[in-house]
């Protein structure tokens, strides 16, 4: 295990023995570990070179009898870990630079290597799981129907991703939240740490891993999206897809506003320009949900919803939902 900080098995065993002894000779360490004295002396020299042990010069009694002291593991091993981490960071930077050069060379040689067609819903589902498992820093998704596997509501892959410290952001189409179980699943994802925003619709289903690989369907027709998708490797195309995501992210409404509305959170502080009973309704309207879905989320009938809509639009002096949205934004209600 300690190979990660440059220590072999012998060094680890000798160091652990010396920590237990507090102060000991090569002979005592050999007795403690069962290693040959020559192996113990070599291990002590290596440990001393790494600053993990030092000879007690006041009690030198020859090569086997010389006393050794162990350094504080928290300090000495902590320093080694920091050094290795710095070296790994430099190595990561070198890998990124070499990868960029490699991709450029591959594209010049054969641009077709930029993309890979993935056929069938099963293969697409498997590729999405591969992308999740391989993501190291950031996952960006545009979520809309149809779903690769509607029966699969397991959040284990996303949970593992978030537990690894990966930043996950998603823009959901309102239709996703309105679907059976859609709101509940979005809530669970948000509780796990995913940041979610909502729009009335998204132009394409999309998964982007570490801004380097992206998967999206080749068809925009819902009945043909499962036929084939394309995996795009790091290039100007992935940069453009990231830019598309960021634009939609800026326009989206945070799920928190809608979630607070759904679960009956208290209305925002009342003022001359802030609605109190209708903050939930405004948020759901802005997300693009249809009347049936809004009524379901507010736990009211569609008839009651139409009455509330009429009152709200009267307060905003609006004759359409679009105009109501504009007026609500101007007044700072959204």
C-alpha positions as CSV (number, residue, x, y, z in Angstrom):
1,X,0.0,0.0,0.0
2,X,2.8,2.4,0.8
3,X,4.4,2.1,-2.6
4,X,2.3,5.2,-3.4
5,X,4.8,7.3,-1.3
6,X,7.9,5.4,-2.4
7,X,8.1,2.9,0.4
8,X,8.4,-0.9,-0.2
9,X,7.1,-3.6,2.1
10,X,10.4,-3.9,4.1
11,X,10.4,-0.1,4.8
12,X,6.8,-0.2,5.9
13,X,7.3,-3.1,8.3
14,X,10.5,-1.5,9.8
15,X,8.9,1.9,10.2
16,X,5.8,0.4,11.8
17,X,8.0,-1.6,14.2
18,X,10.0,1.5,15.1
19,X,6.8,3.5,15.7
20,X,5.7,0.7,18.1
21,X,9.1,0.6,19.8
22,X,9.5,4.3,20.0
23,X,13.3,3.9,19.9
24,X,15.1,0.9,18.7
25,X,18.2,-0.6,17.0
26,X,18.5,-2.5,13.8
27,X,18.8,-5.7,15.8
28,X,15.5,-4.9,17.7
29,X,13.7,-4.0,14.5
30,X,14.9,-7.3,13.0
31,X,13.5,-9.2,16.0
32,X,10.2,-7.3,15.8
33,X,9.7,-7.7,12.0
34,X,11.4,-11.1,11.4
35,X,13.5,-9.5,8.6
36,X,17.2,-10.1,8.1
37,X,19.4,-7.5,9.7
38,X,20.9,-6.6,6.3
39,X,17.4,-5.9,5.0
40,X,16.5,-3.9,8.1
41,X,19.7,-1.8,7.8
42,X,18.9,-1.0,4.1
43,X,15.3,-0.1,5.0
44,X,16.5,2.2,7.8
45,X,18.8,4.0,5.4
46,X,15.9,4.5,2.9
47,X,13.6,5.7,5.6
48,X,16.2,8.1,6.9
49,X,16.6,9.5,3.3
50,X,12.8,10.2,3.3
51,X,12.9,11.8,6.7
52,X,10.8,9.1,8.4
53,X,13.5,8.0,10.9
54,X,16.8,9.4,12.2
55,X,19.8,7.9,14.1
56,X,20.1,8.8,17.7
57,X,23.7,9.9,17.6
58,X,24.1,10.1,21.4
59,X,23.7,6.3,21.6
60,X,25.6,5.0,18.6
61,X,26.8,1.5,19.3
62,X,27.7,0.2,15.8
63,X,25.7,-0.6,12.8
64,X,23.4,-3.1,14.6
65,X,23.3,-1.5,18.0
66,X,22.8,2.1,16.9
67,X,19.5,3.5,18.1
68,X,16.9,4.9,15.7
69,X,14.0,7.2,16.3
70,X,10.8,7.4,14.2
71,X,9.4,10.8,13.1
72,X,5.8,11.7,13.7
73,X,3.8,9.8,11.1
74,X,1.3,12.7,10.7
75,X,4.1,15.1,9.8
76,X,6.6,12.9,7.9
77,X,4.1,10.8,5.9
78,X,1.9,13.9,5.4
79,X,4.8,15.7,3.7
80,X,5.4,12.6,1.5
81,X,1.7,12.6,0.5
82,X,1.8,16.3,-0.4
83,X,4.9,15.8,-2.5
84,X,3.4,12.9,-4.3
85,X,0.2,14.8,-4.9
86,X,2.1,17.7,-6.4
87,X,4.0,15.2,-8.7
88,X,0.7,13.6,-9.7
89,X,-0.8,17.0,-10.5
90,X,2.2,17.8,-12.7
91,X,1.8,14.4,-14.4
92,X,-1.9,15.0,-15.0
93,X,-1.1,18.3,-16.7
94,X,1.5,16.6,-18.9
95,X,-1.1,13.9,-19.7
96,X,-3.7,16.5,-20.7
97,X,-1.1,18.3,-22.9
98,X,-0.1,15.1,-24.6
99,X,-3.7,14.1,-25.1
100,X,-4.5,17.3,-26.8
101,X,-1.5,16.9,-29.1
102,X,-2.6,13.3,-29.8
103,X,-6.2,14.3,-30.6
104,X,-5.0,17.0,-33.0
105,X,-2.7,14.5,-34.8
106,X,-5.6,12.0,-35.0
107,X,-8.0,14.5,-36.4
108,X,-5.5,15.6,-39.0
109,X,-4.9,12.0,-40.0
110,X,-8.5,10.8,-39.9
111,X,-11.3,13.2,-38.9
112,X,-13.7,10.2,-38.8
113,X,-12.2,9.2,-35.5
114,X,-13.8,12.2,-33.9
115,X,-17.2,10.5,-33.7
116,X,-18.6,7.0,-33.1
117,X,-22.2,5.9,-33.9
118,X,-23.9,4.0,-31.1
119,X,-26.9,2.0,-32.4
120,X,-29.9,0.9,-30.4
121,X,-31.3,1.9,-27.0
122,X,-29.4,-0.9,-25.1
123,X,-26.1,0.2,-26.5
124,X,-26.8,3.9,-25.7
125,X,-27.8,3.0,-22.2
126,X,-24.5,1.1,-21.7
127,X,-22.5,4.0,-23.2
128,X,-24.2,6.5,-20.8
129,X,-23.2,4.3,-17.9
130,X,-19.6,4.1,-19.2
131,X,-19.5,7.9,-19.4
132,X,-20.7,8.3,-15.9
133,X,-18.2,5.8,-14.6
134,X,-15.3,7.5,-16.4
135,X,-16.2,11.1,-15.5
136,X,-13.6,12.7,-13.2
137,X,-14.5,16.3,-12.7
138,X,-17.8,17.5,-14.3
139,X,-20.9,16.0,-15.8
140,X,-23.3,18.2,-17.8
141,X,-26.7,16.8,-19.0
142,X,-29.7,18.0,-20.9
143,X,-32.6,15.7,-19.8
144,X,-35.7,15.1,-21.9
145,X,-37.9,12.3,-23.1
146,X,-37.8,9.6,-24.4
147,X,-35.9,7.8,-21.7
148,X,-33.4,5.0,-22.4
149,X,-34.9,2.8,-19.8
150,X,-38.1,4.1,-18.2
151,X,-38.2,1.2,-15.7
152,X,-34.7,2.0,-14.4
153,X,-35.0,4.6,-11.5
154,X,-31.8,3.6,-9.9
155,X,-29.7,6.6,-8.9
156,X,-26.7,4.5,-7.8
157,X,-24.5,5.5,-10.7
158,X,-25.2,9.2,-10.1
159,X,-24.7,8.8,-6.4
160,X,-21.3,7.2,-6.9
161,X,-20.4,10.1,-9.2
162,X,-21.4,12.7,-6.6
163,X,-19.7,10.9,-3.8
164,X,-16.4,11.1,-5.8
165,X,-16.8,14.8,-5.8
166,X,-17.8,15.2,-9.4
167,X,-19.7,18.4,-10.1
168,X,-23.0,17.5,-11.8
169,X,-25.3,20.0,-13.5
170,X,-28.5,19.2,-15.4
171,X,-31.2,21.1,-17.3
172,X,-34.5,19.2,-17.2
173,X,-37.3,19.7,-19.7
174,X,-40.6,20.4,-17.9
175,X,-42.0,17.2,-19.4
176,X,-39.5,15.2,-17.4
177,X,-40.9,16.6,-14.1
178,X,-44.5,16.2,-15.2
179,X,-43.9,12.4,-16.0
180,X,-44.8,9.8,-13.4
181,X,-42.1,9.8,-10.8
182,X,-40.2,12.5,-12.6
183,X,-40.4,15.1,-9.8
184,X,-39.6,12.6,-7.1
185,X,-36.5,11.4,-9.0
186,X,-35.3,15.0,-9.6
187,X,-35.8,15.7,-5.9
188,X,-33.7,12.7,-5.0
189,X,-30.9,13.8,-7.4
190,X,-30.9,17.3,-5.9
191,X,-30.7,15.8,-2.4
192,X,-27.6,13.9,-3.5
193,X,-26.0,17.1,-4.7
194,X,-26.8,17.5,-8.4
195,X,-27.7,21.0,-9.4
196,X,-30.8,21.0,-11.5
197,X,-32.5,23.7,-13.5
198,X,-35.8,23.5,-15.5
199,X,-36.9,24.8,-18.9
200,X,-40.1,24.3,-20.9
201,X,-38.1,22.1,-23.3
202,X,-34.6,21.2,-24.3
203,X,-33.5,21.1,-27.9
204,X,-31.6,17.8,-27.6
205,X,-30.8,15.0,-25.1
206,X,-27.2,15.4,-24.2
207,X,-24.5,14.0,-21.8
208,X,-21.1,15.7,-21.6
209,X,-18.3,14.1,-19.6
210,X,-15.5,16.4,-18.4
211,X,-16.1,18.6,-21.4
212,X,-14.2,16.0,-23.5
213,X,-16.8,13.5,-24.6
214,X,-20.4,14.0,-25.5
215,X,-23.3,11.7,-26.4
216,X,-26.4,12.8,-28.2
217,X,-29.1,11.2,-30.4
218,X,-28.8,11.6,-34.1
219,X,-32.5,12.2,-34.7
220,X,-34.6,14.9,-33.1
221,X,-37.8,12.8,-33.6
222,X,-38.9,11.2,-30.3
223,X,-39.9,7.9,-32.0
224,X,-36.4,7.6,-33.6
225,X,-34.1,8.9,-30.9
226,X,-33.5,5.3,-29.7
227,X,-32.3,4.2,-33.1
228,X,-28.8,5.8,-33.0
229,X,-26.7,8.3,-31.1
230,X,-23.3,9.7,-31.7
231,X,-20.4,9.9,-29.3
232,X,-18.3,13.0,-30.0
233,X,-14.7,13.1,-28.7
234,X,-12.9,16.3,-27.6
235,X,-12.9,18.9,-30.4
236,X,-14.5,22.1,-31.5
237,X,-17.8,20.1,-31.6
238,X,-17.7,19.3,-27.9
239,X,-16.8,22.9,-27.1
240,X,-19.9,24.0,-29.1
241,X,-22.1,21.5,-27.2
242,X,-20.7,22.8,-23.8
243,X,-21.5,26.4,-25.0
244,X,-25.1,25.2,-25.8
245,X,-25.5,23.7,-22.4
246,X,-24.2,26.8,-20.6
247,X,-26.7,29.0,-22.5
248,X,-29.6,26.8,-21.5
249,X,-28.3,26.6,-18.0
250,X,-28.4,30.4,-17.7
251,X,-32.0,30.5,-18.9
252,X,-33.2,27.7,-16.6
253,X,-35.1,28.0,-13.4
254,X,-33.4,26.4,-10.3
255,X,-35.3,23.3,-9.2
256,X,-35.2,24.6,-5.6
257,X,-37.8,27.3,-6.5
258,X,-40.1,24.8,-7.9
259,X,-39.4,22.2,-5.2
260,X,-40.2,24.7,-2.5
261,X,-43.5,25.4,-4.3
262,X,-44.4,21.8,-4.6
263,X,-43.9,20.7,-1.1
264,X,-45.8,23.7,0.3
265,X,-42.9,25.8,1.6
266,X,-44.0,29.1,3.0
267,X,-44.5,31.9,0.6
268,X,-41.9,34.6,0.1
269,X,-42.0,37.6,2.3
270,X,-45.0,39.8,1.5
271,X,-44.5,43.2,0.1
272,X,-46.2,45.6,-2.3
273,X,-44.6,44.0,-5.3
274,X,-44.3,40.4,-4.2
275,X,-47.1,37.8,-4.5
276,X,-47.6,35.5,-1.6
277,X,-50.1,32.8,-2.7
278,X,-48.9,32.7,-6.3
279,X,-45.1,32.3,-6.0
280,X,-45.5,28.5,-6.6
281,X,-47.8,29.0,-9.5
282,X,-45.5,31.5,-11.2
283,X,-42.5,29.2,-10.8
284,X,-44.3,26.3,-12.3
285,X,-45.7,28.4,-15.2
286,X,-42.2,29.7,-15.9
287,X,-40.9,26.1,-16.0
288,X,-43.3,25.4,-18.8
289,X,-45.5,22.8,-17.1
290,X,-48.9,22.2,-18.6
291,X,-52.1,22.9,-16.6
292,X,-52.6,19.3,-15.7
293,X,-49.1,18.9,-14.3
294,X,-49.2,22.3,-12.5
295,X,-52.5,21.3,-10.8
296,X,-51.1,18.0,-9.8
297,X,-48.0,19.6,-8.3
298,X,-50.1,22.2,-6.4
299,X,-52.6,19.5,-5.3
300,X,-55.5,21.4,-6.7
301,X,-58.1,20.8,-9.4
302,X,-57.7,22.2,-12.9
303,X,-60.8,24.3,-12.3
304,X,-59.2,25.8,-9.2
305,X,-56.0,26.4,-11.2
306,X,-57.8,28.3,-13.9
307,X,-59.4,30.5,-11.2
308,X,-56.0,31.3,-9.7
309,X,-54.5,31.9,-13.1
310,X,-57.3,34.4,-13.9
311,X,-56.7,36.3,-10.6
312,X,-52.9,36.3,-11.1
313,X,-53.1,37.6,-14.7
314,X,-55.5,40.3,-13.5
315,X,-53.0,41.4,-10.9
316,X,-50.3,41.5,-13.6
317,X,-52.6,43.2,-16.2
318,X,-51.6,40.5,-18.6
319,X,-53.7,38.9,-21.3
320,X,-51.5,35.8,-22.0
321,X,-49.1,33.6,-20.1
322,X,-46.2,35.0,-22.0
323,X,-47.2,38.6,-21.1
324,X,-47.7,37.4,-17.5
325,X,-44.1,36.0,-17.4
326,X,-42.7,39.3,-18.7
327,X,-44.6,41.4,-16.2
328,X,-43.7,39.1,-13.3
329,X,-40.0,39.3,-14.3
330,X,-40.2,43.1,-14.5
331,X,-41.6,43.2,-11.0
332,X,-39.0,40.9,-9.6
333,X,-41.4,38.1,-8.8
334,X,-39.3,35.6,-10.8
